[in-house]
Amino acid sequence: MACAIGSCAGCVVKTIENGEAKYRRVCVDGPVFPAEILPEFA
């Protein structure tokens, strides 16, 4: 089970922001992200 406080980074998703690839933690930065920053939907 993941930690749910952002220290284990077990819940990261890849995002594209300002043309740059970044990894955001779902438990801290999410759980909802705009579809336009997710590579699967961009």
PDBQT receptor file of N, H, CA, C and O in Angstrom, charges set to zero:
ATOM      1  N   MET A   1       0.844  -1.169   0.000  1.00  0.00    +0.000 N 
ATOM      2  CA  MET A   1       0.000   0.000   0.000  1.00  0.00    +0.000 C 
ATOM      3  C   MET A   1       0.899   1.245   0.000  1.00  0.00    +0.000 C 
ATOM      4  O   MET A   1       1.915   1.289   0.694  1.00  0.00    +0.000 OA
ATOM      5  N   ALA A   2       0.523   2.218  -0.760  1.00  0.00    +0.000 N 
ATOM      6  H   ALA A   2      -0.303   2.183  -1.323  1.00  0.00    +0.000 HD
ATOM      7  CA  ALA A   2       1.295   3.455  -0.837  1.00  0.00    +0.000 C 
ATOM      8  C   ALA A   2       1.109   4.285   0.434  1.00  0.00    +0.000 C 
ATOM      9  O   ALA A   2       0.233   4.004   1.252  1.00  0.00    +0.000 OA
ATOM     10  N   CYS A   3       1.939   5.298   0.581  1.00  0.00    +0.000 N 
ATOM     11  H   CYS A   3       2.650   5.526  -0.084  1.00  0.00    +0.000 HD
ATOM     12  CA  CYS A   3       1.959   6.074   1.818  1.00  0.00    +0.000 C 
ATOM     13  C   CYS A   3       0.832   7.100   1.924  1.00  0.00    +0.000 C 
ATOM     14  O   CYS A   3       0.387   7.393   3.034  1.00  0.00    +0.000 OA
ATOM     15  N   ALA A   4       0.350   7.661   0.800  1.00  0.00    +0.000 N 
ATOM     16  H   ALA A   4       0.711   7.423  -0.102  1.00  0.00    +0.000 HD
ATOM     17  CA  ALA A   4      -0.719   8.668   0.748  1.00  0.00    +0.000 C 
ATOM     18  C   ALA A   4      -0.305  10.042   1.250  1.00  0.00    +0.000 C 
ATOM     19  O   ALA A   4      -1.158  10.909   1.438  1.00  0.00    +0.000 OA
ATOM     20  N   ILE A   5       0.994  10.258   1.472  1.00  0.00    +0.000 N 
ATOM     21  H   ILE A   5       1.687   9.553   1.320  1.00  0.00    +0.000 HD
ATOM     22  CA  ILE A   5       1.454  11.591   1.867  1.00  0.00    +0.000 C 
ATOM     23  C   ILE A   5       2.530  12.140   0.934  1.00  0.00    +0.000 C 
ATOM     24  O   ILE A   5       3.071  13.218   1.180  1.00  0.00    +0.000 OA
ATOM     25  N   GLY A   6       2.840  11.418  -0.121  1.00  0.00    +0.000 N 
ATOM     26  H   GLY A   6       2.401  10.542  -0.321  1.00  0.00    +0.000 HD
ATOM     27  CA  GLY A   6       3.763  11.906  -1.139  1.00  0.00    +0.000 C 
ATOM     28  C   GLY A   6       5.215  11.529  -0.996  1.00  0.00    +0.000 C 
ATOM     29  O   GLY A   6       6.027  11.930  -1.830  1.00  0.00    +0.000 OA
ATOM     30  N   SER A   7       5.579  10.777   0.020  1.00  0.00    +0.000 N 
ATOM     31  H   SER A   7       4.920  10.452   0.697  1.00  0.00    +0.000 HD
ATOM     32  CA  SER A   7       6.992  10.470   0.188  1.00  0.00    +0.000 C 
ATOM     33  C   SER A   7       7.455   9.226  -0.565  1.00  0.00    +0.000 C 
ATOM     34  O   SER A   7       8.644   9.107  -0.860  1.00  0.00    +0.000 OA
ATOM     35  N   CYS A   8       6.560   8.303  -0.882  1.00  0.00    +0.000 N 
ATOM     36  H   CYS A   8       5.594   8.400  -0.642  1.00  0.00    +0.000 HD
ATOM     37  CA  CYS A   8       7.000   7.070  -1.549  1.00  0.00    +0.000 C 
ATOM     38  C   CYS A   8       7.043   7.204  -3.076  1.00  0.00    +0.000 C 
ATOM     39  O   CYS A   8       7.751   6.445  -3.737  1.00  0.00    +0.000 OA
ATOM     40  N   ALA A   9       6.285   8.172  -3.651  1.00  0.00    +0.000 N 
ATOM     41  H   ALA A   9       5.710   8.788  -3.113  1.00  0.00    +0.000 HD
ATOM     42  CA  ALA A   9       6.212   8.389  -5.100  1.00  0.00    +0.000 C 
ATOM     43  C   ALA A   9       5.713   7.151  -5.848  1.00  0.00    +0.000 C 
ATOM     44  O   ALA A   9       6.097   6.920  -6.994  1.00  0.00    +0.000 OA
ATOM     45  N   GLY A  10       4.872   6.368  -5.210  1.00  0.00    +0.000 N 
ATOM     46  H   GLY A  10       4.560   6.555  -4.279  1.00  0.00    +0.000 HD
ATOM     47  CA  GLY A  10       4.293   5.192  -5.847  1.00  0.00    +0.000 C 
ATOM     48  C   GLY A  10       3.104   5.508  -6.737  1.00  0.00    +0.000 C 
ATOM     49  O   GLY A  10       2.595   4.625  -7.428  1.00  0.00    +0.000 OA
ATOM     50  N   CYS A  11       2.660   6.746  -6.729  1.00  0.00    +0.000 N 
ATOM     51  H   CYS A  11       3.073   7.463  -6.168  1.00  0.00    +0.000 HD
ATOM     52  CA  CYS A  11       1.435   7.107  -7.445  1.00  0.00    +0.000 C 
ATOM     53  C   CYS A  11       1.692   8.156  -8.535  1.00  0.00    +0.000 C 
ATOM     54  O   CYS A  11       0.776   8.900  -8.888  1.00  0.00    +0.000 OA
ATOM     55  N   VAL A  12       2.893   8.231  -9.067  1.00  0.00    +0.000 N 
ATOM     56  H   VAL A  12       3.637   7.627  -8.780  1.00  0.00    +0.000 HD
ATOM     57  CA  VAL A  12       3.215   9.287 -10.025  1.00  0.00    +0.000 C 
ATOM     58  C   VAL A  12       2.560   9.051 -11.383  1.00  0.00    +0.000 C 
ATOM     59  O   VAL A  12       2.388   7.915 -11.824  1.00  0.00    +0.000 OA
ATOM     60  N   VAL A  13       2.199  10.162 -12.035  1.00  0.00    +0.000 N 
ATOM     61  H   VAL A  13       2.339  11.085 -11.678  1.00  0.00    +0.000 HD
ATOM     62  CA  VAL A  13       1.701  10.143 -13.408  1.00  0.00    +0.000 C 
ATOM     63  C   VAL A  13       2.519  11.146 -14.208  1.00  0.00    +0.000 C 
ATOM     64  O   VAL A  13       2.909  12.198 -13.701  1.00  0.00    +0.000 OA
ATOM     65  N   LYS A  14       2.771  10.804 -15.459  1.00  0.00    +0.000 N 
ATOM     66  H   LYS A  14       2.455   9.949 -15.871  1.00  0.00    +0.000 HD
ATOM     67  CA  LYS A  14       3.537  11.697 -16.327  1.00  0.00    +0.000 C 
ATOM     68  C   LYS A  14       2.612  12.783 -16.859  1.00  0.00    +0.000 C 
ATOM     69  O   LYS A  14       1.502  12.497 -17.308  1.00  0.00    +0.000 OA
ATOM     70  N   THR A  15       3.075  14.033 -16.806  1.00  0.00    +0.000 N 
ATOM     71  H   THR A  15       3.977  14.265 -16.441  1.00  0.00    +0.000 HD
ATOM     72  CA  THR A  15       2.339  15.157 -17.362  1.00  0.00    +0.000 C 
ATOM     73  C   THR A  15       3.253  15.918 -18.316  1.00  0.00    +0.000 C 
ATOM     74  O   THR A  15       4.477  15.818 -18.230  1.00  0.00    +0.000 OA
ATOM     75  N   ILE A  16       2.651  16.671 -19.216  1.00  0.00    +0.000 N 
ATOM     76  H   ILE A  16       1.657  16.751 -19.285  1.00  0.00    +0.000 HD
ATOM     77  CA  ILE A  16       3.399  17.554 -20.109  1.00  0.00    +0.000 C 
ATOM     78  C   ILE A  16       2.941  18.978 -19.808  1.00  0.00    +0.000 C 
ATOM     79  O   ILE A  16       1.796  19.339 -20.081  1.00  0.00    +0.000 OA
ATOM     80  N   GLU A  17       3.836  19.780 -19.246  1.00  0.00    +0.000 N 
ATOM     81  H   GLU A  17       4.766  19.486 -19.024  1.00  0.00    +0.000 HD
ATOM     82  CA  GLU A  17       3.504  21.148 -18.868  1.00  0.00    +0.000 C 
ATOM     83  C   GLU A  17       4.521  22.095 -19.482  1.00  0.00    +0.000 C 
ATOM     84  O   GLU A  17       5.723  21.961 -19.256  1.00  0.00    +0.000 OA
ATOM     85  N   ASN A  18       4.032  23.054 -20.260  1.00  0.00    +0.000 N 
ATOM     86  H   ASN A  18       3.055  23.163 -20.443  1.00  0.00    +0.000 HD
ATOM     87  CA  ASN A  18       4.895  24.008 -20.967  1.00  0.00    +0.000 C 
ATOM     88  C   ASN A  18       5.929  23.297 -21.835  1.00  0.00    +0.000 C 
ATOM     89  O   ASN A  18       7.078  23.728 -21.930  1.00  0.00    +0.000 OA
ATOM     90  N   GLY A  19       5.506  22.199 -22.468  1.00  0.00    +0.000 N 
ATOM     91  H   GLY A  19       4.572  21.849 -22.391  1.00  0.00    +0.000 HD
ATOM     92  CA  GLY A  19       6.387  21.440 -23.350  1.00  0.00    +0.000 C 
ATOM     93  C   GLY A  19       7.415  20.596 -22.630  1.00  0.00    +0.000 C 
ATOM     94  O   GLY A  19       8.304  20.034 -23.268  1.00  0.00    +0.000 OA
ATOM     95  N   GLU A  20       7.318  20.495 -21.338  1.00  0.00    +0.000 N 
ATOM     96  H   GLU A  20       6.595  20.952 -20.819  1.00  0.00    +0.000 HD
ATOM     97  CA  GLU A  20       8.295  19.785 -20.526  1.00  0.00    +0.000 C 
ATOM     98  C   GLU A  20       7.622  18.613 -19.813  1.00  0.00    +0.000 C 
ATOM     99  O   GLU A  20       6.535  18.764 -19.255  1.00  0.00    +0.000 OA
ATOM    100  N   ALA A  21       8.258  17.463 -19.832  1.00  0.00    +0.000 N 
ATOM    101  H   ALA A  21       9.141  17.340 -20.285  1.00  0.00    +0.000 HD
ATOM    102  CA  ALA A  21       7.713  16.292 -19.138  1.00  0.00    +0.000 C 
ATOM    103  C   ALA A  21       7.984  16.417 -17.649  1.00  0.00    +0.000 C 
ATOM    104  O   ALA A  21       9.104  16.708 -17.228  1.00  0.00    +0.000 OA
ATOM    105  N   LYS A  22       6.948  16.192 -16.863  1.00  0.00    +0.000 N 
ATOM    106  H   LYS A  22       6.038  15.956 -17.205  1.00  0.00    +0.000 HD
ATOM    107  CA  LYS A  22       7.069  16.214 -15.408  1.00  0.00    +0.000 C 
ATOM    108  C   LYS A  22       6.299  15.036 -14.858  1.00  0.00    +0.000 C 
ATOM    109  O   LYS A  22       5.411  14.499 -15.521  1.00  0.00    +0.000 OA
ATOM    110  N   TYR A  23       6.636  14.636 -13.658  1.00  0.00    +0.000 N 
ATOM    111  H   TYR A  23       7.358  15.072 -13.120  1.00  0.00    +0.000 HD
ATOM    112  CA  TYR A  23       5.906  13.586 -12.969  1.00  0.00    +0.000 C 
ATOM    113  C   TYR A  23       5.253  14.199 -11.745  1.00  0.00    +0.000 C 
ATOM    114  O   TYR A  23       5.921  14.808 -10.910  1.00  0.00    +0.000 OA
ATOM    115  N   ARG A  24       3.933  14.034 -11.645  1.00  0.00    +0.000 N 
ATOM    116  H   ARG A  24       3.390  13.539 -12.324  1.00  0.00    +0.000 HD
ATOM    117  CA  ARG A  24       3.166  14.587 -10.534  1.00  0.00    +0.000 C 
ATOM    118  C   ARG A  24       2.658  13.445  -9.677  1.00  0.00    +0.000 C 
ATOM    119  O   ARG A  24       2.329  12.375 -10.191  1.00  0.00    +0.000 OA
ATOM    120  N   ARG A  25       2.593  13.666  -8.370  1.00  0.00    +0.000 N 
ATOM    121  H   ARG A  25       2.861  14.535  -7.953  1.00  0.00    +0.000 HD
ATOM    122  CA  ARG A  25       2.099  12.662  -7.432  1.00  0.00    +0.000 C 
ATOM    123  C   ARG A  25       0.590  12.803  -7.284  1.00  0.00    +0.000 C 
ATOM    124  O   ARG A  25       0.090  13.875  -6.943  1.00  0.00    +0.000 OA
ATOM    125  N   VAL A  26      -0.126  11.726  -7.538  1.00  0.00    +0.000 N 
ATOM    126  H   VAL A  26       0.281  10.855  -7.815  1.00  0.00    +0.000 HD
ATOM    127  CA  VAL A  26      -1.584  11.746  -7.474  1.00  0.00    +0.000 C 
ATOM    128  C   VAL A  26      -2.060  12.041  -6.051  1.00  0.00    +0.000 C 
ATOM    129  O   VAL A  26      -3.023  12.787  -5.872  1.00  0.00    +0.000 OA
ATOM    130  N   CYS A  27      -1.419  11.483  -5.057  1.00  0.00    +0.000 N 
ATOM    131  H   CYS A  27      -0.636  10.878  -5.203  1.00  0.00    +0.000 HD
ATOM    132  CA  CYS A  27      -1.888  11.639  -3.675  1.00  0.00    +0.000 C 
ATOM    133  C   CYS A  27      -1.713  13.054  -3.149  1.00  0.00    +0.000 C 
ATOM    134  O   CYS A  27      -2.429  13.450  -2.229  1.00  0.00    +0.000 OA
ATOM    135  N   VAL A  28      -0.794  13.823  -3.697  1.00  0.00    +0.000 N 
ATOM    136  H   VAL A  28      -0.213  13.501  -4.444  1.00  0.00    +0.000 HD
ATOM    137  CA  VAL A  28      -0.537  15.182  -3.222  1.00  0.00    +0.000 C 
ATOM    138  C   VAL A  28      -1.010  16.220  -4.241  1.00  0.00    +0.000 C 
ATOM    139  O   VAL A  28      -1.677  17.186  -3.871  1.00  0.00    +0.000 OA
ATOM    140  N   ASP A  29      -0.675  16.032  -5.510  1.00  0.00    +0.000 N 
ATOM    141  H   ASP A  29      -0.133  15.247  -5.811  1.00  0.00    +0.000 HD
ATOM    142  CA  ASP A  29      -0.990  17.011  -6.559  1.00  0.00    +0.000 C 
ATOM    143  C   ASP A  29      -2.350  16.779  -7.195  1.00  0.00    +0.000 C 
ATOM    144  O   ASP A  29      -2.854  17.661  -7.890  1.00  0.00    +0.000 OA
ATOM    145  N   GLY A  30      -2.945  15.641  -6.981  1.00  0.00    +0.000 N 
ATOM    146  H   GLY A  30      -2.535  14.925  -6.417  1.00  0.00    +0.000 HD
ATOM    147  CA  GLY A  30      -4.214  15.293  -7.624  1.00  0.00    +0.000 C 
ATOM    148  C   GLY A  30      -5.306  15.149  -6.614  1.00  0.00    +0.000 C 
ATOM    149  O   GLY A  30      -5.292  15.848  -5.600  1.00  0.00    +0.000 OA
ATOM    150  N   PRO A  31      -6.234  14.294  -6.837  1.00  0.00    +0.000 N 
ATOM    151  CA  PRO A  31      -6.271  13.192  -7.777  1.00  0.00    +0.000 C 
ATOM    152  C   PRO A  31      -6.786  13.567  -9.158  1.00  0.00    +0.000 C 
ATOM    153  O   PRO A  31      -6.783  12.724 -10.055  1.00  0.00    +0.000 OA
ATOM    154  N   VAL A  32      -7.229  14.809  -9.359  1.00  0.00    +0.000 N 
ATOM    155  H   VAL A  32      -7.232  15.494  -8.630  1.00  0.00    +0.000 HD
ATOM    156  CA  VAL A  32      -7.789  15.205 -10.647  1.00  0.00    +0.000 C 
ATOM    157  C   VAL A  32      -6.795  16.118 -11.353  1.00  0.00    +0.000 C 
ATOM    158  O   VAL A  32      -6.278  17.066 -10.762  1.00  0.00    +0.000 OA
ATOM    159  N   PHE A  33      -6.531  15.817 -12.640  1.00  0.00    +0.000 N 
ATOM    160  H   PHE A  33      -6.951  15.046 -13.120  1.00  0.00    +0.000 HD
ATOM    161  CA  PHE A  33      -5.629  16.625 -13.451  1.00  0.00    +0.000 C 
ATOM    162  C   PHE A  33      -6.354  17.052 -14.722  1.00  0.00    +0.000 C 
ATOM    163  O   PHE A  33      -7.195  16.310 -15.229  1.00  0.00    +0.000 OA
ATOM    164  N   PRO A  34      -6.042  18.237 -15.243  1.00  0.00    +0.000 N 
ATOM    165  CA  PRO A  34      -6.635  18.637 -16.529  1.00  0.00    +0.000 C 
ATOM    166  C   PRO A  34      -6.186  17.672 -17.633  1.00  0.00    +0.000 C 
ATOM    167  O   PRO A  34      -5.014  17.304 -17.700  1.00  0.00    +0.000 OA
ATOM    168  N   ALA A  35      -7.110  17.272 -18.482  1.00  0.00    +0.000 N 
ATOM    169  H   ALA A  35      -8.063  17.571 -18.427  1.00  0.00    +0.000 HD
ATOM    170  CA  ALA A  35      -6.796  16.308 -19.545  1.00  0.00    +0.000 C 
ATOM    171  C   ALA A  35      -5.708  16.823 -20.474  1.00  0.00    +0.000 C 
ATOM    172  O   ALA A  35      -4.948  16.024 -21.020  1.00  0.00    +0.000 OA
ATOM    173  N   GLU A  36      -5.609  18.140 -20.673  1.00  0.00    +0.000 N 
ATOM    174  H   GLU A  36      -6.227  18.789 -20.230  1.00  0.00    +0.000 HD
ATOM    175  CA  GLU A  36      -4.618  18.657 -21.621  1.00  0.00    +0.000 C 
ATOM    176  C   GLU A  36      -3.167  18.503 -21.155  1.00  0.00    +0.000 C 
ATOM    177  O   GLU A  36      -2.260  18.659 -21.972  1.00  0.00    +0.000 OA
ATOM    178  N   ILE A  37      -2.913  18.207 -19.887  1.00  0.00    +0.000 N 
ATOM    179  H   ILE A  37      -3.650  18.081 -19.223  1.00  0.00    +0.000 HD
ATOM    180  CA  ILE A  37      -1.537  17.981 -19.447  1.00  0.00    +0.000 C 
ATOM    181  C   ILE A  37      -1.177  16.507 -19.384  1.00  0.00    +0.000 C 
ATOM    182  O   ILE A  37      -0.024  16.168 -19.121  1.00  0.00    +0.000 OA
ATOM    183  N   LEU A  38      -2.145  15.620 -19.620  1.00  0.00    +0.000 N 
ATOM    184  H   LEU A  38      -3.082  15.896 -19.834  1.00  0.00    +0.000 HD
ATOM    185  CA  LEU A  38      -1.886  14.183 -19.607  1.00  0.00    +0.000 C 
ATOM    186  C   LEU A  38      -1.572  13.712 -21.014  1.00  0.00    +0.000 C 
ATOM    187  O   LEU A  38      -2.391  13.905 -21.913  1.00  0.00    +0.000 OA
ATOM    188  N   PRO A  39      -0.415  13.099 -21.241  1.00  0.00    +0.000 N 
ATOM    189  CA  PRO A  39      -0.018  12.690 -22.594  1.00  0.00    +0.000 C 
ATOM    190  C   PRO A  39      -1.014  11.742 -23.267  1.00  0.00    +0.000 C 
ATOM    191  O   PRO A  39      -1.125  11.744 -24.493  1.00  0.00    +0.000 OA
ATOM    192  N   GLU A  40      -1.727  10.949 -22.503  1.00  0.00    +0.000 N 
ATOM    193  H   GLU A  40      -1.637  10.948 -21.507  1.00  0.00    +0.000 HD
ATOM    194  CA  GLU A  40      -2.688  10.008 -23.074  1.00  0.00    +0.000 C 
ATOM    195  C   GLU A  40      -3.861  10.717 -23.741  1.00  0.00    +0.000 C 
ATOM    196  O   GLU A  40      -4.504  10.157 -24.629  1.00  0.00    +0.000 OA
ATOM    197  N   PHE A  41      -4.140  11.938 -23.319  1.00  0.00    +0.000 N 
ATOM    198  H   PHE A  41      -3.618  12.393 -22.598  1.00  0.00    +0.000 HD
ATOM    199  CA  PHE A  41      -5.300  12.665 -23.811  1.00  0.00    +0.000 C 
ATOM    200  C   PHE A  41      -4.947  13.913 -24.614  1.00  0.00    +0.000 C 
ATOM    201  O   PHE A  41      -5.831  14.547 -25.191  1.00  0.00    +0.000 OA
ATOM    202  N   ALA A  42      -3.681  14.268 -24.655  1.00  0.00    +0.000 N 
ATOM    203  H   ALA A  42      -2.964  13.754 -24.186  1.00  0.00    +0.000 HD
ATOM    204  CA  ALA A  42      -3.259  15.490 -25.343  1.00  0.00    +0.000 C 
ATOM    205  C   ALA A  42      -3.207  15.284 -26.849  1.00  0.00    +0.000 C 
ATOM    206  O   ALA A  42      -2.870  16.209 -27.588  1.00  0.00    +0.000 OA
TER     207      ALA A  42
